[in-house]
Amino acid sequence: MSSGDTKATRRAILDATRALLDQPGAATVGMGRIAAEAGFSRQAIYRHFGSRAGLLKAVLVDIDERAGAAAAVERILDAGHPPAVLDALVAWWAEYVADFAGIARSVYAGRAADPDLAVAWEDRMEALMDVCRLVAGRCAEAGQLRDELSRSAAAEVLWGLLSIPLWDQLVVDRGWSHARYERRLGLMARATLLDPD
């Protein structure tokens, strides 16, 4: 099999799995259903991803990669002073989370009953925590982090503010617009993390 065929096969499997995860009941998406949706055998999926957990993790990583998350983080960290960095992070997150909220909601809801979903979720949440650590570090290095917050605590608070359930409750349940969510989350991030002086 050529590298082009391998890439095309991986792409088809990732796309099929993402489409299934974007529907309610992600916890019931088994390898047989994924294979049928993708048009490949279960053996082909295992050959490319090793396991169901490996496939689910690869789907979530692929979402980040296709959205240019790594480049976005670089732009966020280059935004300047801590208030601008926090604003850039929140602006990016508000746009980004809306694009994958359906999948995130399904994976989040199913992770308690499905160890493979839990592995995929924890991997992406740790990646988000890494971003929060970088932002908290930038605030600390500039001397603008609240005195009562360590870098670690600041990163954890910021990570909590960026949680999918909080977005879901405010935007879906309470009807906040994209602009309102972005503005108020930015205010909360600044007020919580930065020294008011």
C-alpha positions as CSV (number, residue, x, y, z in Angstrom):
1,M,0.0,0.0,0.0
2,S,1.5,3.4,-1.0
3,S,1.8,6.3,1.4
4,G,-0.9,8.1,-0.5
5,D,-3.3,5.1,0.0
6,T,-2.3,5.0,3.7
7,K,-3.1,8.7,4.2
8,A,-6.4,8.4,2.3
9,T,-7.4,5.3,4.4
10,R,-6.5,7.1,7.6
11,R,-8.4,10.2,6.5
12,A,-11.5,8.2,5.6
13,I,-11.5,6.4,8.9
14,L,-11.0,9.6,10.9
15,D,-13.7,11.4,9.0
16,A,-16.2,8.5,9.4
17,T,-15.4,8.3,13.1
18,R,-15.8,12.0,13.5
19,A,-19.2,11.9,11.8
20,L,-20.4,9.1,14.1
21,L,-19.1,10.9,17.2
22,D,-20.9,14.1,16.2
23,Q,-24.2,12.2,16.7
24,P,-25.9,11.5,20.1
25,G,-24.8,8.2,21.6
26,A,-21.1,8.3,21.0
27,A,-20.5,5.8,23.7
28,T,-22.1,3.1,21.6
29,V,-19.9,3.7,18.6
30,G,-18.0,0.4,18.2
31,M,-15.4,-0.7,15.8
32,G,-17.9,-2.6,13.6
33,R,-20.0,0.5,13.1
34,I,-17.0,2.6,12.4
35,A,-15.7,0.1,9.9
36,A,-19.0,0.0,8.1
37,E,-19.2,3.8,8.0
38,A,-15.7,4.1,6.7
39,G,-15.9,1.3,4.2
40,F,-12.9,-0.6,5.6
41,S,-12.4,-3.7,7.7
42,R,-11.9,-3.7,11.4
43,Q,-8.4,-5.1,10.8
44,A,-7.6,-2.1,8.7
45,I,-8.6,0.3,11.5
46,Y,-6.6,-1.6,14.0
47,R,-3.6,-1.6,11.7
48,H,-3.8,2.2,11.4
49,F,-4.7,3.1,14.9
50,G,-3.8,0.2,17.1
51,S,-7.0,0.2,19.2
52,R,-10.4,1.9,19.6
53,A,-8.8,4.2,22.2
54,G,-6.0,5.1,19.7
55,L,-8.6,5.8,17.0
56,L,-10.8,8.0,19.3
57,K,-7.7,9.9,20.5
58,A,-6.5,10.4,16.9
59,V,-9.9,11.8,15.9
60,L,-9.7,14.5,18.6
61,V,-6.1,15.3,17.8
62,D,-7.1,15.6,14.2
63,I,-9.7,18.1,15.1
64,D,-7.0,20.2,16.8
65,E,-4.6,19.8,13.9
66,R,-7.1,20.7,11.2
67,A,-8.2,23.8,13.1
68,G,-4.5,25.0,13.4
69,A,-4.5,24.9,17.2
70,A,-0.7,24.8,17.5
71,A,-0.3,28.0,15.4
72,A,-3.2,29.6,17.3
73,V,-1.4,29.0,20.6
74,E,1.7,30.6,19.2
75,R,-0.3,33.7,18.2
76,I,-1.9,33.8,21.6
77,L,1.4,33.7,23.4
78,D,2.7,36.5,21.1
79,A,-0.2,38.8,21.8
80,G,1.8,40.9,24.2
81,H,0.9,41.8,27.8
82,P,-1.1,39.3,29.9
83,P,-4.5,41.0,29.4
84,A,-4.0,40.7,25.6
85,V,-2.8,37.1,25.9
86,L,-5.9,36.2,28.0
87,D,-8.2,38.0,25.5
88,A,-6.5,36.3,22.6
89,L,-6.9,32.9,24.3
90,V,-10.6,33.5,25.1
91,A,-11.3,34.8,21.6
92,W,-9.7,31.8,20.0
93,W,-11.5,29.3,22.3
94,A,-14.9,30.9,21.8
95,E,-14.6,30.4,18.1
96,Y,-13.0,27.0,18.3
97,V,-15.2,25.3,20.9
98,A,-18.3,26.2,18.8
99,D,-17.0,24.1,15.9
100,F,-16.5,20.9,17.8
101,A,-19.0,21.2,20.6
102,G,-21.2,18.3,19.4
103,I,-18.3,15.9,19.4
104,A,-17.0,17.2,22.7
105,R,-20.5,16.9,24.3
106,S,-20.8,13.3,23.1
107,V,-17.3,12.3,24.3
108,Y,-17.7,14.1,27.6
109,A,-21.0,12.4,28.3
110,G,-19.8,9.0,27.3
111,R,-16.4,9.0,29.0
112,A,-17.7,7.7,32.4
113,A,-19.0,4.5,30.8
114,D,-16.5,4.1,28.0
115,P,-12.8,3.8,29.0
116,D,-11.7,4.4,25.3
117,L,-13.6,7.7,25.3
118,A,-12.1,8.6,28.7
119,V,-8.6,8.1,27.3
120,A,-9.3,10.3,24.3
121,W,-10.9,13.0,26.5
122,E,-8.1,13.0,29.1
123,D,-5.5,13.4,26.3
124,R,-7.1,16.5,24.9
125,M,-7.9,18.0,28.3
126,E,-4.2,17.6,29.2
127,A,-3.3,19.3,26.0
128,L,-5.6,22.2,26.9
129,M,-4.0,22.2,30.4
130,D,-0.6,22.6,28.7
131,V,-1.9,25.7,26.9
132,C,-3.3,27.1,30.2
133,R,0.1,26.5,31.9
134,L,1.9,28.5,29.1
135,V,-0.6,31.4,29.5
136,A,-0.4,31.3,33.3
137,G,3.4,31.3,33.0
138,R,3.3,34.3,30.7
139,C,1.2,36.2,33.3
140,A,3.6,35.2,36.1
141,E,6.7,36.2,34.1
142,A,5.2,39.6,33.5
143,G,4.6,40.0,37.2
144,Q,0.8,40.4,36.7
145,L,-0.5,37.1,38.2
146,R,-2.4,37.6,41.4
147,D,-0.2,37.1,44.5
148,E,-2.5,34.5,45.9
149,L,-2.2,32.3,42.8
150,S,0.6,30.0,41.9
151,R,1.3,29.3,38.3
152,S,-0.2,25.9,38.7
153,A,-3.4,27.2,40.4
154,A,-3.8,29.9,37.8
155,A,-3.5,27.3,35.0
156,E,-6.1,25.1,36.7
157,V,-8.6,28.0,37.1
158,L,-8.1,29.0,33.5
159,W,-8.6,25.4,32.4
160,G,-11.8,25.3,34.4
161,L,-13.1,28.5,32.7
162,L,-12.5,27.0,29.3
163,S,-14.4,23.8,30.2
164,I,-16.9,22.4,27.6
165,P,-19.6,22.0,30.3
166,L,-19.4,25.7,31.2
167,W,-19.6,26.7,27.5
168,D,-22.6,24.3,27.1
169,Q,-24.4,25.7,30.1
170,L,-23.9,29.4,29.1
171,V,-24.3,29.2,25.4
172,V,-26.7,26.3,24.9
173,D,-28.7,26.3,28.2
174,R,-28.7,30.0,28.9
175,G,-28.6,31.3,25.3
176,W,-25.5,33.4,25.5
177,S,-24.4,34.7,22.1
178,H,-20.9,34.0,20.9
179,A,-20.0,37.7,21.5
180,R,-21.4,37.6,25.0
181,Y,-19.6,34.4,26.0
182,E,-16.3,35.7,24.7
183,R,-16.7,39.1,26.4
184,R,-17.7,37.8,29.8
185,L,-15.3,34.9,29.8
186,G,-12.5,37.3,29.1
187,L,-13.6,39.5,32.0
188,M,-13.7,36.5,34.3
189,A,-10.3,35.3,33.2
190,R,-8.8,38.8,33.7
191,A,-10.5,39.3,37.1
192,T,-9.6,35.9,38.4
193,L,-5.9,35.6,37.2
194,L,-4.5,39.1,37.0
195,D,-3.4,41.4,39.8
196,P,-5.9,44.4,39.7
197,D,-3.0,46.8,40.3
